[in-house]
Amino acid sequence: MYNALLVEDDKDLSIITQMNLTHANYQVDAAFTCQQALDFLAGKEYDLILLDVVLPDKRGDELCKIIRDACTCPIVFMSCLDDSKTIVKALRSGGDDYMVKPISYDELLARADAVIRRSKNIRGNDKRGFHQFKQFTVDTVRHRVLKGEEEICLSSIEYEILKYMVEHPDELLLYRQIYENVWDSDSLGDVRTVMVHISNLRKKLDPERTGIIETVRGAGYIFTNI
């Protein structure tokens, strides 16, 4: 059984979402404001957080940043807002995924299971060791990325994307391919999520834009740091 925190101010929608999650063997706590969510988080650890963008006392992306300062729990945004600016802002605040309402609960459960599974895999013990590159080193035992002696702080999604690219150097990795392998679910044509996380990864790994991750317009990316 997984513990989930649902942050949704629409009480009817909250009840329906809770019912679907409970039926899928989740234990759900429901918060209707950001402050209620923080109160829950102060006393309990969660496997998943489902977070609306528009809340009465604070925006969901603002709450996401606060949560990210304290924990790496997977966060999936659920919102009726489907414009690129809102989605990009939510993902850059630390969200792992973004779903547009009305929600398909089968899809929600598939995505929730996928981000939880990936999060738990990251905490597991990977025995493959080090991948050394010109500008950084990927330590897959401790799940760290080092630039010299300094650790580069990556989110769990950013780390998994980099790890997948490291394992497939000089290959064209399609948007769909990256999503399906990192999120472990069907992309359903979701290109923006991949693009935002790649943008964040580039800023951290390659601020000088030397071409570590090459864009193939309309297709995907090639990792070339060898």
C-alpha positions as CSV (number, residue, x, y, z in Angstrom):
1,M,0.0,0.0,0.0
2,Y,1.3,3.5,-0.9
3,N,0.7,6.7,1.0
4,A,-0.6,9.5,-1.1
5,L,-1.2,13.2,-0.3
6,L,-3.9,14.8,-2.5
7,V,-3.9,18.6,-2.6
8,E,-7.1,19.6,-4.3
9,D,-9.5,22.4,-3.3
10,D,-12.5,21.1,-5.3
11,K,-14.1,18.9,-2.6
12,D,-16.2,16.9,-5.0
13,L,-13.3,16.1,-7.3
14,S,-11.2,15.4,-4.2
15,I,-13.7,12.7,-3.1
16,I,-13.8,11.1,-6.5
17,T,-10.0,11.0,-6.7
18,Q,-9.7,9.6,-3.2
19,M,-12.2,6.8,-4.1
20,N,-10.2,5.8,-7.2
21,L,-6.9,5.8,-5.4
22,T,-8.3,3.9,-2.4
23,H,-9.8,1.3,-4.7
24,A,-6.2,0.9,-6.1
25,N,-4.8,0.3,-2.6
26,Y,-3.6,3.7,-1.8
27,Q,-3.9,5.3,1.6
28,V,-4.9,8.9,0.9
29,D,-4.8,12.1,3.0
30,A,-6.7,15.0,1.4
31,A,-5.6,18.6,1.8
32,F,-7.7,21.5,0.4
33,T,-5.1,24.3,1.0
34,C,-1.3,24.6,0.8
35,Q,-1.1,25.1,4.6
36,Q,-3.1,21.9,5.2
37,A,-0.7,20.0,2.9
38,L,2.3,21.4,4.8
39,D,0.7,20.3,8.1
40,F,0.3,16.7,6.7
41,L,3.9,16.7,5.4
42,A,5.3,17.8,8.7
43,G,4.1,14.6,10.4
44,K,4.2,12.0,7.7
45,E,6.2,10.6,4.7
46,Y,4.4,10.0,1.4
47,D,5.1,7.9,-1.6
48,L,3.2,10.3,-3.9
49,I,1.8,13.9,-3.9
50,L,-1.0,14.9,-6.3
51,L,-1.0,18.6,-6.6
52,D,-3.4,21.1,-8.1
53,V,-2.0,24.4,-9.5
54,V,-4.7,26.8,-8.4
55,L,-5.3,26.7,-4.6
56,P,-6.9,29.1,-2.2
57,D,-3.8,30.3,-0.3
58,K,-0.9,29.7,-2.6
59,R,-0.1,28.4,-6.1
60,G,0.7,24.7,-6.4
61,D,4.1,25.5,-8.1
62,E,5.1,27.6,-5.1
63,L,4.1,24.8,-2.7
64,C,6.1,22.4,-4.9
65,K,9.3,24.4,-4.4
66,I,8.8,24.3,-0.6
67,I,8.2,20.6,-0.7
68,R,11.3,20.0,-2.9
69,D,13.5,21.8,-0.2
70,A,12.5,19.0,2.2
71,C,11.9,15.8,0.2
72,T,12.2,14.0,-3.1
73,C,8.7,12.4,-3.1
74,P,7.3,12.2,-6.6
75,I,4.9,15.0,-7.4
76,V,2.3,14.8,-10.1
77,F,0.4,18.0,-11.0
78,M,-3.3,17.8,-11.9
79,S,-4.8,21.0,-13.3
80,C,-7.4,22.3,-15.7
81,L,-4.7,24.7,-17.0
82,D,-3.1,23.3,-20.2
83,D,-1.1,26.3,-21.4
84,S,2.6,25.7,-22.0
85,K,3.7,28.5,-19.6
86,T,1.8,27.0,-16.6
87,I,3.1,23.4,-17.4
88,V,6.7,24.6,-17.8
89,K,6.5,26.5,-14.5
90,A,5.1,23.5,-12.7
91,L,7.7,21.1,-14.0
92,R,10.5,23.6,-13.3
93,S,9.3,24.0,-9.7
94,G,10.1,20.3,-9.2
95,G,7.1,18.4,-10.5
96,D,7.7,15.0,-12.0
97,D,4.7,14.9,-14.2
98,Y,1.7,17.1,-15.3
99,M,-1.8,15.9,-16.1
100,V,-4.6,18.1,-17.5
101,K,-8.2,17.8,-16.1
102,P,-10.5,16.1,-16.7
103,I,-8.4,13.2,-15.5
104,S,-8.5,9.7,-16.8
105,Y,-8.1,7.7,-13.6
106,D,-6.7,4.7,-15.4
107,E,-4.0,7.0,-16.8
108,L,-3.5,8.7,-13.4
109,L,-2.9,5.3,-11.7
110,A,-0.5,4.2,-14.4
111,R,1.5,7.4,-14.1
112,A,1.4,7.4,-10.3
113,D,2.7,3.8,-10.2
114,A,5.4,4.7,-12.7
115,V,6.8,7.7,-10.8
116,I,6.7,5.8,-7.5
117,R,8.4,2.8,-9.0
118,R,11.1,5.0,-10.6
119,S,11.6,6.9,-7.3
120,K,12.1,3.7,-5.3
121,N,14.5,2.3,-8.0
122,I,16.6,5.4,-7.5
123,R,16.9,4.6,-3.8
124,G,18.0,1.0,-4.6
125,N,21.6,-0.2,-5.0
126,D,22.9,0.2,-8.5
127,K,26.2,-1.8,-8.9
128,R,27.5,-0.5,-12.2
129,G,29.7,2.2,-10.7
130,F,31.1,5.3,-12.4
131,H,30.7,6.8,-15.9
132,Q,33.5,9.3,-16.4
133,F,33.1,12.1,-19.0
134,K,35.1,15.3,-19.8
135,Q,32.9,17.6,-17.7
136,F,31.4,15.4,-15.1
137,T,31.1,11.9,-13.5
138,V,28.0,9.9,-13.0
139,D,28.1,7.8,-9.9
140,T,25.4,5.2,-10.3
141,V,26.1,3.6,-6.9
142,R,25.3,6.7,-4.9
143,H,23.1,8.3,-7.6
144,R,25.2,11.4,-7.8
145,V,26.7,13.6,-10.5
146,L,30.0,15.2,-9.8
147,K,31.8,18.1,-11.4
148,G,35.3,17.7,-10.0
149,E,34.7,17.3,-6.2
150,E,31.5,19.3,-6.3
151,E,28.1,17.5,-6.6
152,I,25.6,18.8,-9.2
153,C,22.2,18.8,-7.6
154,L,19.7,17.0,-9.9
155,S,16.1,16.1,-9.3
156,S,15.3,12.4,-9.5
157,I,13.8,12.9,-13.0
158,E,16.8,14.8,-14.2
159,Y,19.1,12.1,-12.9
160,E,17.1,9.3,-14.6
161,I,17.1,11.2,-17.9
162,L,20.9,11.7,-17.7
163,K,21.4,8.0,-16.7
164,Y,19.3,6.9,-19.7
165,M,21.3,9.1,-22.1
166,V,24.6,8.0,-20.6
167,E,23.6,4.4,-21.3
168,H,22.8,5.3,-24.9
169,P,25.6,7.6,-26.2
170,D,25.5,8.9,-29.7
171,E,22.0,7.5,-30.3
172,L,19.0,9.6,-31.4
173,L,16.6,9.3,-28.4
174,L,13.1,10.2,-29.5
175,Y,10.9,12.3,-27.2
176,R,8.5,9.3,-26.9
177,Q,11.4,6.9,-26.2
178,I,12.8,9.1,-23.4
179,Y,9.4,9.5,-21.8
180,E,8.5,5.8,-21.9
181,N,11.9,4.7,-20.5
182,V,12.2,7.3,-17.8
183,W,8.6,7.7,-16.7
184,D,7.9,4.0,-17.4
185,S,4.5,4.8,-19.0
186,D,3.0,5.8,-22.4
187,S,3.9,9.3,-23.3
188,L,0.5,9.9,-25.0
189,G,2.3,12.5,-27.2
190,D,3.6,14.5,-24.2
191,V,6.6,16.3,-25.6
192,R,6.6,19.3,-23.4
193,T,7.4,17.4,-20.2
194,V,10.5,15.9,-21.7
195,M,11.6,19.2,-23.2
196,V,11.3,21.1,-19.9
197,H,13.3,18.5,-17.9
198,I,16.0,18.4,-20.6
199,S,16.2,22.2,-20.5
200,N,16.7,22.1,-16.7
201,L,19.4,19.3,-17.1
202,R,21.3,21.4,-19.7
203,K,21.4,24.4,-17.4
204,K,22.9,22.4,-14.6
205,L,25.3,20.2,-16.7
206,D,26.3,22.5,-19.5
207,P,25.7,26.2,-18.7
208,E,28.2,27.1,-21.4
209,R,26.1,25.2,-24.0
210,T,29.0,23.2,-25.4
211,G,26.7,20.6,-26.9
212,I,26.6,17.8,-24.4
213,I,22.9,17.2,-25.3
214,E,22.3,17.9,-29.0
215,T,18.7,18.7,-30.1
216,V,17.4,17.0,-33.2
217,R,14.5,19.3,-34.1
218,G,11.1,17.6,-34.1
219,A,12.6,14.3,-33.1
220,G,14.6,14.1,-29.8
221,Y,18.1,14.4,-28.5
222,I,21.6,12.9,-28.8
223,F,24.0,12.7,-25.8
224,T,27.5,13.4,-27.2
225,N,29.7,14.0,-24.1
226,I,32.4,11.4,-24.8
